Amino acid sequence: MIRITTIFLCVLLAAAAFGRYRAEVSVRELRQDIKKIEISQVEEVRAIQMLRAEIAYLENPERLAKVANTKTDLRPSTGEQMMNAREFAAAFGGEDYASDEIDSSPSGDVIMHALAMAQVTGAQLD
C-alpha cells in the first residue's frame, strides 16, 4: 500500500512540476510578446510625432509663400482685372441684366456693387 501511495505521489509531483514549467514558459512567452508590442507602440508614437512635425513644416505659411513665389507667377489682383457690376452682369448674366436698374456710372461704392451683384444672382435663381 505504501508503494502505491508513493508512486501516486511521485506521479502527482511530476505532473505538478510539468504544469509549473508550462506555466512559466507561457508567462515568459507572453512577457516577450508584451515587450514587442511596447517597442512597436513606441516606434509608432515616434512615427506619429515625425509625421506631425512634417505636416507642421509643410503647412508653414512662410514656406508655402516661398513655394508659390518660385513655382508660380501669381501676383495680387490689380484694379484692371476687376469687373464692376455692369460688366459682371453682361459677362455672366446675359445682356438682359445689363439694364438701367444697375447704375451705369462706375462708382466706388462697394455696397451698390454688392447690391447689383445680388440682384443679378437673385434673378438667375428664379
PABAGU-585249 format. One line per 3 residues: their letters; for each residue x, y, z of N, C-alpha, C, O, CB. Coordinates in nm, 2 decimals, padded with zeros to 4 digits. Each point is the difference from the previous one (the first is absolute). Glycine has a CB too. Example, Ala and Ser with C-alpha at 12.3 -4.5 7.8 and 13.67 -1.06 7.14 Angstrom:
// PABAGU-585249
as = 01.32,-00.57,00.78,-00.09,00.12,00.00,00.09,00.12,00.00,00.10,00.00,00.07,-00.29,-00.12,00.05 | 00.15,00.23,-00.19,00.09,00.11,00.00,-00.08,00.11,00.08,00.05,00.11,00.01,00.07,-00.17,-00.23;
//
This chain:
// PABAGU-585249
mir = 00.08,-00.12,00.00,-00.08,00.12,00.00,00.09,00.13,00.00,-00.04,00.09,-00.06,-00.14,-00.22,00.18 | 00.29,00.12,-00.05,00.09,00.12,00.01,00.06,00.02,-00.14,00.02,00.11,-00.04,00.03,-00.16,00.28 | -00.02,-00.06,-00.31,00.06,00.02,-00.13,-00.10,00.07,-00.10,00.04,00.08,-00.08,00.11,-00.28,00.12;
itt = -00.27,00.16,-00.04,-00.10,00.06,-00.09,-00.02,00.14,00.04,-00.01,00.09,-00.09,-00.11,-00.31,00.06 | 00.12,00.26,00.15,-00.01,00.14,00.05,00.12,00.08,-00.04,-00.01,00.11,-00.05,-00.13,-00.18,00.24 | 00.26,00.01,-00.18,00.12,00.07,-00.04,00.00,00.02,-00.15,00.04,00.11,-00.04,00.08,-00.22,00.24;
ifl = -00.15,00.01,-00.27,00.00,00.01,-00.15,-00.10,00.11,-00.04,00.02,00.08,-00.09,00.04,-00.32,00.06 | -00.18,00.24,00.09,-00.11,00.10,-00.03,00.05,00.14,00.03,-00.02,00.09,-00.07,-00.15,-00.26,00.12 | 00.24,00.18,00.07,00.05,00.14,00.04,00.11,00.04,-00.10,00.01,00.12,-00.03,-00.07,-00.17,00.27;
cvl = 00.15,-00.04,-00.28,00.10,00.03,-00.09,-00.06,00.05,-00.14,00.05,00.10,-00.06,00.11,-00.27,00.17 | -00.26,00.10,-00.16,-00.06,00.04,-00.12,-00.07,00.13,00.02,00.01,00.09,-00.09,-00.05,-00.33,00.03 | -00.03,00.26,00.17,-00.06,00.13,00.03,00.10,00.12,00.00,-00.02,00.10,-00.05,-00.16,-00.22,00.18;
laa = 00.30,00.09,-00.07,00.10,00.10,00.01,00.06,00.03,-00.14,00.03,00.12,-00.03,00.03,-00.20,00.27 | -00.04,-00.02,-00.32,00.05,00.02,-00.13,-00.10,00.08,-00.09,00.04,00.09,-00.07,00.09,-00.31,00.09 | -00.26,00.19,00.00,-00.10,00.07,-00.08,-00.01,00.15,00.05,-00.01,00.09,-00.08,-00.12,-00.30,00.06;
aaf = 00.15,00.23,00.15,00.00,00.14,00.05,00.12,00.07,-00.05,-00.01,00.12,-00.04,-00.11,-00.19,00.24 | 00.24,00.01,-00.20,00.12,00.06,-00.05,-00.01,00.03,-00.15,00.03,00.11,-00.04,00.10,-00.23,00.21 | -00.19,00.03,-00.25,-00.02,00.02,-00.14,-00.10,00.12,-00.02,00.02,00.08,-00.09,00.03,-00.32,00.04;
gry = -00.15,00.24,00.12,-00.10,00.11,-00.01,00.06,00.14,00.04,-00.02,00.10,-00.07,-00.16,-00.26,00.13 | 00.26,00.16,00.04,00.07,00.13,00.04,00.10,00.04,-00.11,00.01,00.12,-00.04,-00.03,-00.18,00.28 | 00.09,-00.04,-00.30,00.09,00.03,-00.11,-00.07,00.06,-00.12,00.04,00.10,-00.06,00.11,-00.28,00.14;
rae = -00.26,00.12,-00.12,-00.08,00.05,-00.11,-00.06,00.14,00.03,00.00,00.09,-00.09,-00.06,-00.33,00.03 | 00.02,00.27,00.18,-00.05,00.13,00.04,00.11,00.10,-00.01,-00.02,00.11,-00.05,-00.15,-00.21,00.20 | 00.29,00.07,-00.10,00.12,00.09,-00.01,00.03,00.03,-00.14,00.03,00.12,-00.04,00.06,-00.20,00.25;
vsv = -00.09,-00.02,-00.30,00.03,00.02,-00.14,-00.10,00.09,-00.07,00.03,00.09,-00.07,00.08,-00.32,00.07 | -00.24,00.21,00.04,-00.10,00.08,-00.06,00.01,00.14,00.05,-00.02,00.09,-00.08,-00.13,-00.29,00.08 | 00.18,00.22,00.13,00.01,00.14,00.05,00.12,00.07,-00.07,-00.01,00.11,-00.03,-00.09,-00.18,00.25;
rel = 00.21,-00.01,-00.24,00.12,00.06,-00.06,-00.03,00.04,-00.15,00.04,00.11,-00.04,00.11,-00.25,00.19 | -00.23,00.06,-00.22,-00.03,00.03,-00.14,-00.09,00.12,00.00,00.01,00.09,-00.09,00.01,-00.33,00.03 | -00.12,00.25,00.15,-00.09,00.11,00.00,00.07,00.13,00.04,-00.03,00.11,-00.06,-00.15,-00.26,00.12;
rqd = 00.28,00.14,00.03,00.08,00.12,00.03,00.08,00.05,-00.12,00.01,00.12,-00.02,00.00,-00.19,00.26 | 00.04,-00.02,-00.32,00.08,00.03,-00.12,-00.10,00.07,-00.10,00.04,00.10,-00.07,00.12,-00.29,00.11 | -00.28,00.13,-00.05,-00.10,00.07,-00.09,-00.03,00.14,00.04,-00.01,00.09,-00.08,-00.08,-00.32,00.03;
ikk = 00.07,00.24,00.18,-00.03,00.14,00.06,00.11,00.09,-00.03,-00.02,00.12,-00.04,-00.12,-00.22,00.22 | 00.26,00.06,-00.16,00.12,00.08,-00.03,00.01,00.04,-00.14,00.02,00.12,-00.03,00.10,-00.23,00.21 | -00.15,00.02,-00.28,00.00,00.03,-00.14,-00.11,00.10,-00.03,00.02,00.10,-00.08,00.07,-00.33,00.03;
iei = -00.21,00.22,00.11,-00.11,00.09,-00.02,00.04,00.14,00.05,-00.03,00.10,-00.06,-00.13,-00.29,00.07 | 00.22,00.19,00.11,00.04,00.13,00.05,00.11,00.07,-00.08,-00.01,00.12,-00.02,-00.04,-00.20,00.25 | 00.14,00.01,-00.29,00.10,00.05,-00.09,-00.07,00.05,-00.12,00.03,00.11,-00.05,00.15,-00.26,00.14;
sqv = -00.27,00.08,-00.15,-00.07,00.04,-00.11,-00.08,00.12,00.02,-00.01,00.09,-00.08,-00.01,-00.33,00.01 | -00.04,00.25,00.19,-00.08,00.12,00.04,00.09,00.12,00.00,-00.04,00.11,-00.05,-00.12,-00.25,00.18 | 00.28,00.13,-00.07,00.09,00.11,00.01,00.04,00.05,-00.14,00.01,00.12,-00.03,00.07,-00.20,00.25;
eev = -00.05,-00.02,-00.31,00.03,00.04,-00.14,-00.11,00.07,-00.07,00.02,00.09,-00.07,00.13,-00.29,00.07 | -00.27,00.15,00.02,-00.12,00.07,-00.06,-00.02,00.14,00.05,-00.03,00.09,-00.07,-00.08,-00.32,00.04 | 00.13,00.25,00.16,-00.01,00.13,00.06,00.11,00.10,-00.06,-00.03,00.11,-00.03,-00.07,-00.21,00.24;
rai = 00.22,00.04,-00.23,00.10,00.08,-00.06,-00.03,00.04,-00.14,00.02,00.11,-00.05,00.15,-00.22,00.19 | -00.23,00.01,-00.22,-00.04,00.02,-00.13,-00.11,00.11,-00.01,00.00,00.08,-00.09,00.07,-00.32,00.03 | -00.16,00.23,00.15,-00.11,00.10,00.00,00.06,00.14,00.03,-00.04,00.10,-00.06,-00.13,-00.28,00.14;
qml = 00.26,00.19,00.02,00.06,00.13,00.03,00.08,00.05,-00.13,-00.01,00.12,-00.02,00.03,-00.19,00.27 | 00.05,-00.02,-00.32,00.07,00.05,-00.12,-00.10,00.04,-00.10,00.03,00.11,-00.07,00.15,-00.27,00.12 | -00.29,00.10,-00.07,-00.10,00.04,-00.10,-00.06,00.13,00.04,-00.03,00.08,-00.09,-00.02,-00.32,00.04;
rae = 00.02,00.26,00.18,-00.06,00.13,00.04,00.10,00.11,-00.02,-00.04,00.11,-00.05,-00.09,-00.23,00.22 | 00.26,00.10,-00.15,00.10,00.10,-00.02,00.01,00.03,-00.15,00.02,00.11,-00.04,00.11,-00.19,00.24 | -00.14,-00.03,-00.28,00.01,00.02,-00.15,-00.12,00.08,-00.05,00.01,00.09,-00.08,00.12,-00.30,00.06;
iay = -00.25,00.18,00.08,-00.12,00.08,-00.04,00.01,00.14,00.04,-00.03,00.09,-00.08,-00.11,-00.30,00.10 | 00.19,00.24,00.10,00.02,00.13,00.04,00.10,00.08,-00.09,-00.02,00.11,-00.03,-00.02,-00.18,00.27 | 00.15,00.00,-00.28,00.09,00.06,-00.10,-00.06,00.03,-00.13,00.01,00.11,-00.06,00.18,-00.23,00.18;
len = -00.27,00.02,-00.17,-00.06,00.01,-00.13,-00.11,00.11,-00.01,-00.02,00.06,-00.10,00.08,-00.30,00.06 | -00.13,00.26,00.15,-00.11,00.09,00.01,00.05,00.14,00.04,-00.08,00.09,00.02,-00.08,-00.28,00.03 | 00.29,00.21,-00.03,00.05,00.13,00.05,-00.02,00.10,-00.11,00.04,-00.01,-00.11,00.14,-00.10,00.25;
per = -00.25,00.22,-00.10,-00.04,00.11,-00.10,00.12,00.06,-00.07,00.00,00.03,-00.12,-00.20,00.01,00.25 | 00.31,-00.02,-00.06,00.12,00.06,-00.06,00.05,-00.09,-00.11,00.04,00.04,-00.10,00.02,00.08,00.32 | -00.05,-00.25,-00.19,00.05,-00.10,-00.09,-00.09,-00.01,-00.13,00.05,00.00,-00.11,00.06,-00.13,00.30;
lak = -00.24,00.14,-00.16,-00.10,-00.01,-00.11,00.01,00.13,-00.09,-00.01,-00.01,-00.12,-00.14,-00.13,00.26 | 00.18,00.25,-00.08,00.02,00.13,-00.07,00.12,-00.01,-00.09,00.00,00.04,-00.12,-00.11,00.09,00.30 | 00.22,-00.19,-00.13,00.12,-00.02,-00.08,-00.02,-00.09,-00.11,00.04,00.03,-00.12,00.10,00.01,00.32;
van = -00.21,-00.15,-00.18,-00.03,-00.10,-00.11,-00.09,00.07,-00.10,00.03,-00.02,-00.12,-00.01,-00.17,00.28 | -00.12,00.26,-00.12,-00.09,00.07,-00.09,00.08,00.10,-00.09,-00.02,00.02,-00.12,-00.17,-00.05,00.28 | 00.28,00.10,-00.09,00.08,00.10,-00.08,00.10,-00.06,-00.10,00.02,00.05,-00.11,-00.04,00.10,00.31;
tkt = 00.07,-00.27,-00.16,00.10,-00.06,-00.09,-00.07,-00.08,-00.11,00.05,-00.01,-00.11,00.12,00.00,00.30 | -00.28,-00.06,-00.16,-00.06,-00.09,-00.10,-00.11,00.07,-00.08,-00.03,-00.05,-00.11,00.07,-00.13,00.27 | -00.10,00.29,-00.11,-00.10,00.06,-00.08,00.03,00.15,-00.01,00.09,00.05,00.07,-00.26,-00.21,00.01;
dlr = 00.11,00.23,-00.18,00.02,00.14,-00.01,-00.13,00.08,00.04,-00.03,00.10,-00.06,00.20,-00.14,-00.13 | -00.24,-00.01,00.29,-00.12,00.06,00.05,00.04,00.13,00.07,00.09,00.01,00.08,-00.20,-00.23,-00.06 | 00.03,00.32,-00.04,00.01,00.13,00.06,-00.13,00.05,00.05,-00.11,-00.05,-00.04,00.30,00.11,-00.10;
pst = -00.20,00.04,00.23,-00.13,00.05,00.05,-00.08,00.06,-00.12,00.07,00.05,-00.10,00.03,-00.01,00.33 | -00.23,-00.04,-00.23,-00.08,00.05,-00.10,00.02,00.15,-00.01,00.01,00.07,00.10,-00.18,-00.26,-00.07 | 00.16,00.24,-00.15,00.00,00.15,-00.02,-00.14,00.05,-00.03,-00.09,-00.08,-00.02,00.33,00.07,-00.06;
geq = -00.25,00.14,00.08,-00.13,00.06,-00.03,-00.05,-00.03,-00.14,-00.12,-00.01,-00.02,00.17,00.19,00.18 | 00.04,-00.19,-00.25,-00.04,-00.03,-00.14,-00.06,-00.14,-00.02,-00.08,-00.03,-00.09,00.26,00.19,00.01 | -00.14,-00.25,00.17,-00.05,-00.14,-00.01,-00.14,-00.02,00.06,-00.07,-00.10,-00.02,00.30,00.03,00.03;
mmn = -00.28,00.17,00.07,-00.13,-00.01,00.07,-00.11,00.05,-00.10,00.02,00.08,-00.08,00.09,-00.04,00.31 | -00.23,-00.10,-00.21,-00.12,00.04,-00.07,-00.09,00.08,00.09,00.00,-00.02,00.12,00.02,-00.19,-00.26 | -00.09,00.31,00.08,-00.10,00.06,00.07,-00.13,-00.08,-00.01,00.00,-00.10,-00.08,00.11,00.33,00.05;
are = -00.21,-00.19,00.09,-00.13,-00.07,00.00,-00.06,-00.01,-00.14,-00.05,-00.11,-00.04,00.01,00.18,00.27 | 00.05,00.03,-00.31,-00.06,00.00,-00.14,00.08,-00.10,-00.08,-00.06,-00.08,-00.08,-00.01,00.32,00.10 | 00.21,-00.24,-00.02,00.08,-00.09,-00.08,-00.03,-00.14,00.05,00.00,-00.09,-00.08,00.17,00.27,00.05;
faa = -00.19,-00.20,00.16,-00.02,-00.14,00.05,-00.14,-00.05,-00.05,-00.01,-00.11,-00.05,00.15,00.16,00.25 | -00.24,00.04,-00.20,-00.13,-00.04,-00.05,00.00,-00.03,-00.15,-00.06,-00.09,-00.04,-00.04,00.23,00.23 | 00.18,-00.06,-00.26,00.00,-00.02,-00.14,00.08,-00.13,-00.04,-00.04,-00.07,-00.09,00.03,00.32,00.06;
afg = 00.11,-00.28,00.11,00.09,-00.11,-00.03,-00.07,-00.13,00.04,00.01,-00.10,-00.07,00.19,00.24,00.10 | -00.27,-00.14,00.09,-00.05,-00.13,00.05,-00.15,-00.01,00.01,-00.05,-00.11,00.01,00.26,00.10,00.12 | -00.28,00.13,-00.14,-00.14,-00.01,00.02,-00.08,00.02,-00.13,-00.12,-00.01,00.00,00.15,00.09,00.23;
ged = 00.04,-00.04,-00.33,-00.06,00.02,-00.13,-00.03,00.15,-00.01,00.01,00.08,00.09,-00.11,-00.31,-00.09 | 00.06,00.27,-00.12,-00.02,00.14,-00.03,-00.12,00.06,00.07,-00.01,00.12,00.03,00.13,-00.15,-00.25 | -00.22,-00.05,00.24,-00.13,00.05,00.06,00.03,00.05,00.15,-00.09,00.07,00.05,-00.04,-00.23,-00.20;
yas = 00.23,00.11,00.22,00.03,00.05,00.13,00.08,00.13,00.00,00.00,00.07,00.10,00.00,-00.30,-00.02 | 00.05,00.27,-00.19,00.08,00.12,-00.01,-00.09,00.12,-00.03,00.03,00.08,-00.09,00.17,-00.21,00.01 | -00.32,00.14,00.14,-00.09,00.10,-00.03,00.02,00.12,00.09,00.11,00.01,00.06,-00.28,-00.18,-00.12;
dei = 00.08,00.27,00.06,00.02,00.12,00.07,-00.02,-00.01,00.15,00.04,00.09,00.07,-00.12,00.02,-00.27 | 00.03,-00.22,00.25,-00.01,-00.01,00.14,00.13,-00.01,00.07,00.01,00.02,00.12,-00.23,-00.13,-00.15 | 00.33,00.07,-00.04,00.13,00.00,00.05,00.06,00.13,-00.03,00.00,00.04,-00.12,00.02,-00.29,00.10;
dss = 00.04,00.32,00.11,00.06,00.13,-00.02,00.11,-00.01,-00.10,00.09,-00.08,00.01,-00.15,00.15,00.22 | 00.05,00.00,-00.34,00.10,-00.01,-00.11,00.13,00.08,00.03,00.10,-00.02,-00.06,-00.29,-00.01,-00.10 | 00.18,00.13,00.25,00.12,00.07,00.03,00.09,-00.08,00.10,-00.05,-00.05,00.10,-00.07,00.27,-00.14;
psg = 00.24,-00.23,00.01,00.09,-00.07,00.09,00.02,00.08,00.13,00.06,00.10,00.00,00.06,-00.22,-00.19 | -00.17,00.06,00.30,00.02,00.07,00.13,00.09,-00.09,00.09,00.01,-00.12,-00.02,-00.24,00.24,-00.01 | 00.28,-00.06,00.13,00.09,-00.07,00.09,-00.08,-00.06,00.11,00.06,-00.05,00.10,00.13,00.20,-00.16;
dvi = -00.32,-00.14,00.06,-00.09,-00.04,00.11,-00.01,-00.16,00.00,-00.06,-00.05,-00.09,-00.07,00.27,00.08 | 00.19,-00.28,00.10,00.01,-00.14,00.01,-00.14,-00.06,00.02,-00.03,-00.11,-00.05,00.26,00.12,00.14 | -00.31,00.06,-00.01,-00.14,-00.05,00.03,-00.08,-00.01,-00.13,-00.08,-00.09,-00.01,00.10,00.18,00.25;
mha = -00.01,00.01,-00.32,-00.08,00.01,-00.12,00.04,-00.12,-00.10,-00.08,-00.06,-00.06,00.05,00.31,00.08 | 00.16,-00.27,-00.02,00.05,-00.11,-00.09,-00.05,-00.14,00.06,-00.04,-00.08,-00.08,00.24,00.22,00.01 | -00.20,-00.15,00.20,-00.04,-00.13,00.06,-00.15,-00.02,-00.02,-00.05,-00.11,-00.03,00.23,00.13,00.20;
lam = -00.26,00.09,-00.16,-00.15,-00.01,-00.03,-00.02,-00.03,-00.15,-00.09,-00.08,-00.03,00.04,00.24,00.22 | 00.13,-00.10,-00.27,-00.02,-00.03,-00.15,00.03,-00.15,-00.03,-00.07,-00.06,-00.07,00.13,00.30,00.02 | 00.04,-00.29,00.11,00.04,-00.14,-00.02,-00.11,-00.09,00.07,-00.03,-00.11,-00.06,00.27,00.17,00.05;
aqv = -00.29,-00.02,00.12,-00.11,-00.08,00.07,-00.12,00.00,-00.09,-00.07,-00.10,-00.01,00.16,00.16,00.24 | -00.12,00.05,-00.30,-00.12,00.00,-00.08,00.02,-00.09,-00.12,-00.09,-00.07,-00.04,00.04,00.30,00.11 | 00.17,-00.23,-00.13,00.03,-00.09,-00.11,-00.01,-00.15,00.04,-00.06,-00.08,-00.07,00.21,00.26,-00.03;
tga = -00.08,-00.21,00.21,-00.01,-00.14,00.05,-00.14,-00.04,00.04,-00.04,-00.12,-00.02,00.28,00.13,00.09 | -00.31,00.08,-00.01,-00.14,-00.03,00.04,-00.09,-00.02,-00.12,-00.09,-00.09,00.01,00.13,00.22,00.20 | -00.02,-00.06,-00.31,-00.08,-00.02,-00.12,00.04,-00.13,-00.07,-00.09,-00.06,-00.07,00.07,00.31,00.04;
qld = 00.14,-00.29,00.04,00.04,-00.13,-00.06,-00.06,-00.12,00.07,-00.03,-00.10,-00.06,00.24,00.21,-00.01 | -00.24,-00.09,00.20,-00.06,-00.11,00.07,-00.14,-00.03,-00.03,-00.05,-00.11,00.01,00.21,00.16,00.17 | -00.23,00.06,-00.23,-00.15,-00.02,-00.03,-00.02,-00.08,-00.12,-00.12,-00.02,-00.03,00.08,00.24,00.14;
//
